[in-house]
Each structure stands twice: as structure tokens, then as C-alpha cells.
Amino acid sequence: MNIRAALSCAIMVALCLAWLPTAQSTAAEPMRIWVDSSGRYSIEASLVRRDGQVVILRRKDGGESTMPIDRISKRDQDYLANYNDRRDALVSVPKATLTDTPDYQPLPRLDLPRSLTIASENSELQMGVVTETTASFDPPAPQTPDPSPDAPAFPLAEFSLDGVNTYDRCSQLVNVGTDRSPAIGMSITVGFVLSGSHSINRVVKFDLQSRTSSVIHQSEEALTLLDHHIRSKRSLVLVGHSPAGKGGRLAIATGWRADELEINYQRKLPTESQATQGIIGSQAHLRWARWIDEEHVIAIVDRSLMGWNLVSGDMTFRIDGIDPGSVPDLSGGRRQLAVPVAGGVLLVDSVEGKVLGRIASEPKIVPSVSFSSQSHALAVTSQRRMVVWDLASAAKAVQIDSKRSLGSGSATWIDSDLVMTSSGILYSLQRQSALWRYHLNGTRILSADGRLALFRKRPESALAIVDMPHDGAVEAMEWIDSHVSDSINSNWQLPGRSVWGSGSWSDRDVRIGTQSLRSLK
């Protein structure tokens, strides 16, 4: 049989065969041109896996083809050898089993030494010298889980909000209340002002006890709510930044209980950051910031991760070389910081800035990260793969591969078992099964003890606190438990999906029935 006929035959066979799931499929391999050894025939496809003496390829139309390894070009064979090396590096880590219902007690609150000096108002934060780099490291040692001592508990509620325009920038939802007075805060920064518009930058408080919302701060100057320290009742904000988020001053906001914010301890971002050196008129870009305790913050400015005492303005550490697409996550107790880098995640001591180790992920890809609700595990997500790393045992517990996109953002932990990807797919780690899909495009999400706070600007601006999973997904879980014992394949033909609207979930394409999940279409 000639090469052309063999290749055509292989393609036809691939179209007829069902896809078989593998625990270590590299679904995120890029599309590339594969050429046969004669150089006459080619196919554009991504590598799925090596199976004996053949390679399984996925074409752009989603179908699969098989090519004998001894009949592909030398360049493709080199690519395959490199793939094997990368795959071995990814899967050779220890395996772990996540605890079904972990109950880790919070560690003592972080309470670092207070500053004896106070920097002048509007003074500039110090840059200092580099204390660490982002070089390669071994995996981190087992870590003590660091759950939050202030885990929120939200009642079911719904709020409408007027005056939010399409171009307005809404911050993340932030827990700004207490157990006795639960509340959620959000800042709204005007993004584009039409002639004659009366839009203004503002901060909104959603009082979950009284079921009322109120604007507790308004200003001509831009303000973005970044974080809140519950015990000290201090919020971390960025004020005076440009519409693109550049420049401005880090500051402390207080007054949530009095429903009137007061802004103090304003500190300018450093002008000598990596991105601004030697560029006249350039502004530093604060990409992420969180509290460590009531005075100390950790932030990414341009490509530097830095710790500061916001009261004194002193820098405590600095790590350069952070990827521009990196969005970190902080453990509940604020001791451990997960920093995505190309091909992995750095685990960093948030107080000292010491790199504790590197968790390997897919090469060249900057993943998204999310600590579990108990901060005992870390979800490392790319568009086609999610790996759950058990921090307590320093081992990989779960790896999920999918032909469908898992989204480009961080996953949301509902509890120790249920994780929702940024594309809205709800996954059960214990069942090793996808359960449902929620359409949450353009939605701000805050997870709290089995419930989600959801804010959407369209079709109408509203915040709702809902149970998660909802009744339809619970029924799907029960049906899966009674009908199948293995996981759904990577096509993830889900039992159903839901769209939020008019105060409730609207279920669509519900497929629960007598057939097995593997036959769902």
C-alpha cells in the first residue's frame, strides 16, 4: 500500500472509531503541520498521544487520524521525542488522593510586626533590590493547609442595581462583612463617558442582612476595590489610576459599617518599575494586590512581585520576571501564594517572598490557579487541562483532560469535591466526572460555603446569591452515581446546562435518562 493510500485509510479509520479517554492525554498540544517521510503528503493536526508504533492526531474539524511513526518526517519524529520527554516530566510526580471532606483548622492569624514609622501621604512606595528570581525549582515540600479564619457564610439574596453601563469596569466581588453583618462590596469605575452623562466612579455595598444595596463612596477620581481584611475592617484600594488601570496610588479604605468610606495611607506606585525604566511619561501598572495582614500587602506591578508595608512604604521583598499574563491566588490564611509562570506554578511564602517550589504544568503555557476552600489543594488550569495538586502531600491528586475548552480563567471551588471551570463546567473530583454546565459569561463570582454570589451587568445589572449546585445538577449527580461507575469521556457530553435569568436557573438540553453517559449526544 502506498503512503497516500495508507494515510487516507488511516483518516477513514479514525473517523469511524470512538475516542478512548486516557488519563494523561495532552489535549492542549498545538496545531501543526505533520508531513510523511516522502514530504509529499501532510495534515494539519494536534498531537493527542503516542500509541505503540503510531501517533494519534486530532484534526481542526475535531476528528482523529492515525499515522505510523516510521512514516512521518524526521522533524515530526523529533517533535514526538520532545513530547515524550515533556509528558514524562509532567506525569512522573507522585500521586495523591484528596480527602473526601477535609476539616483543617485555621492556623493562627498572620500578625506581622507593626511599623514604627508612617510615610507621608502620597509618598512613593520603595522598589528595593531583587530578593528572588523565577528560575526553575523542584516541587514544593508538603505544606500545612492554610484555610481562612474568616470563611464567609452568605444567605440567599438578590439585588438589582441601576446605572451600570456597558463600558463601566466592575471590580471583583469582595467579602466586606462579618458573621453577624454579612456584606459584599464592589467598585464601579467609569470606563467611557458620553457627552452629557452623569456617570461617576463609585463603591457599592450589598447588605445581605437587610437585603439592601447602597453607594457608600463616589468620586471623580477612579477607585478600584482590591481586597478586604476582615478583622481590621480595612480595604485595599487603588485610586487615581487611568482607565487602562495604569498609575495611581495604593491606599486603605475604612468605613463599611458607617456606609461612608474614608481613604487614607495613599502611596504612589513606584515609578522605577521594570516596565517604566527609561521611558518618559510611562506609568506603572498594578496588575494584582492583596492584604497579608492589616499593614502588609503583596502586589504585582508590571513584571515584579513585591511585598510592602503600606503604612511605612518599606519594601519587604521583590521577585522579578513574573509573566505578564500571570494572575496569582492567595491561600485563605494568606500564608501561601501561587504564582503562575510559563510551564508551571511557583509556590511562594507570602511573608518572606521565599519560593517554596515549582509545580510543573504544560510547557510554555501560563496556567490559571485557584486554592481550594480549605486551601489544602490547588487547581492548576489551562484551556484543555486541569490538574489538582494536593499541597498537604505534595502530590498530584487529579488530572482532567477535555476536548472542550475549560476557559481561560481560574477555576472556582464550590467545596472540596466540586470545582467549576471559568467556562462554567461543574466537575466532581471524587466522581472523576463532569456534571453540568452553567453559562456565566461576563459574570463576577464569589464562592462562599456551597453558595455563589453572582453579579452580571447584562441583560440587567443584578447580584444574586444562589445555592451551588442547583437542583438540576444535584439530580444529575444522583443519576450519575446510580448509572455509571467510570468517568465521562473527554467529549464531556454533559447531562444538562443552565442559564441564569429572572432570579432562577433555566435548565436546557437536559439529557438525564436511562442511557449511559457515554452514549449522550
Secondary structure, DSSP 8 states (H G I E B T S, - for coil): --HHHHHHHHHHHHHHS-----TT--TT--EEEEEBTTSS-EEEEEEEEEETTEEEEEETTS-EEEEEGGGB-HHHHHHHHHHHHHHHHHH-S-B----SS--------------S----TTEE-------B----------------TT------EEEE-----TT-EE---EE---SSS-EEEEEEE-----TT----EEEEEEETTTTEEEEEEEESS-EEEEEEETTTTEEEEEES--TTSBS-EEEEEE-TTTT--EEEEEEE--TT-TTTTT-TT---BEEEEEESSSSEEEEEETTEEEEEETTT--EEEEEE---TT---EE-TTS-EEEEEETTEEEEEETTT--EEEEEE-STT---EEEE-TTSSEEEEE-SSEEEEEETTTTEEEEEEE-SS---SS--EESSSSEEE-TTSEEEETTTTEEEEEEE-TTEEEEEETTEEEEEE-SSS-EEEEEESS-HHHHHHHHHHHHH-SS---TT---S-EEEEETTEEEEES---SSS-GGG--
